[in-house]
Amino acid sequence: QVQLVESGGGLVQAGDSQRLSCAASGRTFSRYPMGWFRQAPGKERQFVAAITWNGDNTYYANSVKGRFIISRDNAKKMVYLQMNSLKSEDTAVYYCAAGAFGKMSRDYEYWGHGTQVTVSS
């Protein structure tokens, strides 16, 4: 069992950077690949980034590739999403998820409650 709590959201200006954090509880956290998803109002949940259990491999949606960086610290049971060069279209609720290395939300077992990111232009 893994419980996830996101933090770090808020209001930023276009072009700014922001880092989201996901704190995990549960002894098996380090075994899980992790992902970040986002959902904008009126839209479906969208894959953002994923990372393998040991951090050796990462995977990004084309819309964030080159701007966002996913990382993890298994000793601290944390996953991060560094977001750079933010755009208004990045505005969404961002969710941390555990259990898969891929872009399909149905493959992930555990989800946080989300943190709102709003980018003003």
Secondary structure, DSSP 8 states (H G I E B T S, - for coil): --EEEEE--EEEETT--EEEEEEEESTTGGGS-EEEEEE-TTS--EEEEEE-TTSS-EEE-TTTTTTEEEEEETTTTEEEEEE-S--GGG-EEEEEEES-SSS-GGG--EE---EEEEEE-
